[in-house]
Amino acid sequence: MNYYIAMAQKQEIFTLMGGRVKIFRGRYNPTSDAVWLAAFTPPKKKTVLDVGIGTGGAGLCVIANAPTIQLTGIDSSPEMLEECAKNAAINNRDVELLNADIMTWRTSRTFDCVITNPPYFHGTPAKHNAHHNANLQLWVRKCVARVRPNGYFCIIVSADRMAEVISEMTNHCGDITVLPLFGAKKTAERVLLRGRVGSHGGSTLYSGLPMNYEPILRDGLTISDTLATLGWI
């Protein structure tokens, strides 16, 4: 287990971002994907919707990076939301939690930014029913519909499903940014994608970063700050 992601304070609690976010161990424990997604979220936004918030890893990391953000989380699992509420409480964060399925959620609400770590794995669902068998194109479409004009949509997926996400994003977004994340292999394991809804700007593809990159996982640096530090922007 990566000690930057799950360094035990007590037996029942682990931390993210070098201790800046505390999480109770439960039915689904956030991984480095949550930290990367949060780091990719534009910081100067007032409202953020975390679709499939689960136990709150990504959303709470977003608030750690930008404490003034108003975070709303939606999840179809009441059990996940119960654990998320506990995690928000131990971090002294105020999070609006909604028990609903993004695929069927009827609402007119929109947000400055929508983030999601979607159910992208194929196979038999785990007990927590996360990360399995989603129609990613429909998932992306439903998420983008909740973004205000000129707002942002951010997502992290496995590299083998990137094409499904990009094909749907290009119908609604411009200024698409692609950042591959590499593990031990020479091919990317995860991909971060961000687009601006209603924009017609071109796409940017970065050369990628290692998934165990310490400034992100341990120090909580944002992607924009990281790219600036590296001289990439």
Secondary structure per residue as TSV (DSSP state, phi and psi in degrees):
chain	resnum	aa	ss	phi	psi
A	1	M	-	360.0	135.0
A	2	N	-	-67.4	119.8
A	3	Y	T	-73.6	-15.1
A	4	Y	T	-71.2	-25.0
A	5	I	T	-95.8	-36.0
A	6	A	-	-135.9	68.8
A	7	M	-	-94.1	115.8
A	8	A	-	-70.1	130.2
A	9	Q	S	-91.9	-48.4
A	10	K	B	-133.1	170.9
A	11	Q	T	-60.3	-34.9
A	12	E	T	-94.6	-0.2
A	13	I	E	-130.6	138.6
A	14	F	E	-128.4	173.6
A	15	T	E	-128.1	157.7
A	16	L	E	-120.8	159.0
A	17	M	G	54.5	47.4
A	18	G	G	63.4	28.3
A	19	G	G	100.3	-3.0
A	20	R	T	-74.3	-21.0
A	21	V	E	-128.8	130.5
A	22	K	E	-106.9	140.7
A	23	I	E	-135.7	129.6
A	24	F	E	-70.6	136.1
A	25	R	-	-66.0	134.4
A	26	G	-	-155.7	-149.8
A	27	R	S	-70.8	-25.6
A	28	Y	S	-143.9	117.0
A	29	N	-	-101.6	120.7
A	30	P	-	-56.2	148.3
A	31	T	-	-111.0	-169.1
A	32	S	H	-63.4	-22.0
A	33	D	H	-54.4	-40.2
A	34	A	H	-62.7	-42.0
A	35	V	H	-68.3	-42.4
A	36	W	H	-62.7	-44.1
A	37	L	H	-61.9	-43.4
A	38	A	H	-63.0	-40.4
A	39	A	H	-65.9	-25.4
A	40	F	H	-86.1	-11.4
A	41	T	S	-74.8	128.3
A	42	P	-	-56.6	129.0
A	43	P	S	-78.0	-27.4
A	44	K	S	-94.8	55.0
A	45	K	-	-122.8	144.8
A	46	K	S	-82.8	-39.9
A	47	T	E	-126.2	134.9
A	48	V	E	-131.8	133.4
A	49	L	E	-107.4	125.4
A	50	D	E	-102.3	108.9
A	51	V	E	-88.2	122.5
A	52	G	T	73.6	51.0
A	53	I	-	-64.4	-23.0
A	54	G	T	58.9	-130.0
A	55	T	T	-91.5	6.4
A	56	G	S	100.8	6.1
A	57	G	H	-55.8	-55.6
A	58	A	H	-65.3	-47.2
A	59	G	H	-60.4	-43.0
A	60	L	H	-68.6	-30.8
A	61	C	H	-69.3	-35.4
A	62	V	H	-59.7	-46.6
A	63	I	H	-65.8	-35.5
A	64	A	H	-61.1	-35.0
A	65	N	H	-79.0	-29.1
A	66	A	-	-144.3	83.8
A	67	P	T	-61.5	-19.0
A	68	T	T	-85.6	-5.8
A	69	I	-	-65.8	139.1
A	70	Q	E	-92.6	110.9
A	71	L	E	-100.4	131.2
A	72	T	E	-118.4	135.9
A	73	G	E	-122.2	137.2
A	74	I	E	-121.8	137.4
A	75	D	E	-155.1	146.4
A	76	S	S	-82.1	-8.0
A	77	S	-	-103.5	113.8
A	78	P	H	-61.0	-33.6
A	79	E	H	-65.9	-41.8
A	80	M	H	-61.9	-43.9
A	81	L	H	-65.6	-34.5
A	82	E	H	-62.6	-44.2
A	83	E	H	-68.2	-35.9
A	84	C	H	-62.4	-41.1
A	85	A	H	-61.2	-39.7
A	86	K	H	-65.6	-40.2
A	87	N	H	-67.5	-38.0
A	88	A	H	-63.0	-39.2
A	89	A	H	-65.2	-42.8
A	90	I	H	-72.3	-15.0
A	91	N	T	-99.0	3.8
A	92	N	T	56.3	43.5
A	93	R	-	-115.6	145.2
A	94	D	-	-101.0	112.0
A	95	V	E	-125.9	130.7
A	96	E	E	-82.7	123.4
A	97	L	E	-116.6	131.4
A	98	L	E	-123.8	128.4
A	99	N	E	-90.2	95.9
A	100	A	-	-158.7	162.3
A	101	D	-	-103.9	123.9
A	102	I	T	-58.2	-28.2
A	103	M	T	-68.5	-26.0
A	104	T	T	-124.6	3.3
A	105	W	-	-64.0	121.6
A	106	R	-	-101.0	111.3
A	107	T	-	-161.0	156.0
A	108	S	-	-104.9	2.2
A	109	R	-	-68.4	142.4
A	110	T	-	-133.1	164.1
A	111	F	E	-137.5	157.5
A	112	D	E	-64.2	-31.9
A	113	C	E	-150.2	138.9
A	114	V	E	-118.9	128.3
A	115	I	E	-118.4	154.0
A	116	T	E	-159.9	139.9
A	117	N	-	-112.7	87.3
A	118	P	-	-79.2	171.3
A	119	P	-	-76.0	80.9
A	120	Y	-	-96.5	-11.9
A	121	F	-	-79.6	145.3
A	122	H	-	-93.8	151.2
A	123	G	S	132.9	-167.4
A	124	T	S	-76.7	125.5
A	125	P	-	-58.8	141.8
A	126	A	-	-74.8	174.7
A	127	K	T	-60.2	-33.8
A	128	H	T	-80.7	-8.2
A	129	N	-	62.7	28.5
A	130	A	-	-104.3	151.9
A	131	H	S	62.7	41.6
A	132	H	S	-142.7	132.1
A	133	N	S	62.4	29.6
A	134	A	-	-83.0	149.0
A	135	N	-	-78.0	97.2
A	136	L	H	-65.6	-35.7
A	137	Q	H	-64.6	-42.1
A	138	L	H	-67.9	-40.1
A	139	W	H	-58.0	-47.5
A	140	V	H	-62.2	-43.6
A	141	R	H	-59.4	-43.9
A	142	K	H	-66.7	-37.6
A	143	C	H	-66.9	-46.6
A	144	V	H	-62.0	-32.2
A	145	A	T	-63.3	-18.2
A	146	R	T	-96.3	6.3
A	147	V	E	-96.9	133.7
A	148	R	E	-66.9	154.9
A	149	P	E	-53.9	133.3
A	150	N	E	71.4	7.1
A	151	G	E	-83.5	-177.9
A	152	Y	E	-118.8	146.8
A	153	F	E	-118.3	128.5
A	154	C	E	-128.1	138.6
A	155	I	E	-149.0	149.8
A	156	I	E	-122.8	132.5
A	157	V	E	-141.7	165.8
A	158	S	E	-67.9	147.5
A	159	A	G	-60.8	-30.2
A	160	D	G	-72.3	-9.4
A	161	R	G	-115.2	11.3
A	162	M	H	-59.2	-39.9
A	163	A	H	-60.7	-38.1
A	164	E	H	-62.0	-40.8
A	165	V	H	-71.2	-46.3
A	166	I	H	-63.8	-39.1
A	167	S	H	-61.2	-34.7
A	168	E	H	-81.2	-38.9
A	169	M	H	-60.2	-39.0
A	170	T	T	-66.3	-16.7
A	171	N	T	-75.8	-17.1
A	172	H	T	-130.4	-20.5
A	173	C	E	-125.1	151.9
A	174	G	E	-123.2	-171.6
A	175	D	E	50.0	42.6
A	176	I	E	-76.1	126.8
A	177	T	E	-110.6	132.5
A	178	V	E	-122.0	124.7
A	179	L	E	-129.5	105.5
A	180	P	E	-74.1	150.3
A	181	L	E	-123.0	128.3
A	182	F	E	-111.3	137.6
A	183	G	-	-99.2	-133.1
A	184	A	S	-76.5	-22.7
A	185	K	S	-84.0	166.2
A	186	K	S	-82.1	-10.8
A	187	T	S	-101.6	150.5
A	188	A	E	-65.7	142.6
A	189	E	E	-95.0	-39.7
A	190	R	E	-128.0	160.0
A	191	V	E	-137.2	130.8
A	192	L	E	-95.5	132.7
A	193	L	E	-131.4	137.8
A	194	R	E	-139.8	136.2
A	195	G	E	-138.6	158.0
A	196	R	E	-106.5	121.9
A	197	V	E	-71.0	127.4
A	198	G	T	89.1	-8.1
A	199	S	-	-81.6	156.1
A	200	H	-	-119.3	18.1
A	201	G	-	-70.0	160.2
A	202	G	-	-75.4	176.8
A	203	S	-	-98.3	155.0
A	204	T	E	-127.6	127.8
A	205	L	E	-117.0	117.5
A	206	Y	-	-90.3	162.3
A	207	S	-	-74.7	-14.9
A	208	G	-	103.1	165.8
A	209	L	E	-135.0	155.5
A	210	P	E	-70.9	143.9
A	211	M	T	-65.7	-21.7
A	212	N	T	-100.2	28.0
A	213	Y	-	-63.6	113.0
A	214	E	H	-61.9	-41.7
A	215	P	H	-58.2	-29.0
A	216	I	H	-82.1	-54.0
A	217	L	H	-75.9	-41.0
A	218	R	T	-89.6	-43.6
A	219	D	T	-95.8	-12.3
A	220	G	-	74.3	24.6
A	221	L	-	-67.6	144.2
A	222	T	-	-79.6	163.7
A	223	I	H	-63.3	-44.0
A	224	S	H	-61.6	-42.0
A	225	D	H	-66.4	-37.3
A	226	T	H	-64.1	-47.0
A	227	L	H	-64.0	-36.8
A	228	A	H	-66.3	-41.6
A	229	T	H	-62.5	-37.5
A	230	L	H	-78.2	-8.5
A	231	G	T	78.1	21.0
A	232	W	-	-86.2	-16.4
A	233	I	-	-133.1	360.0
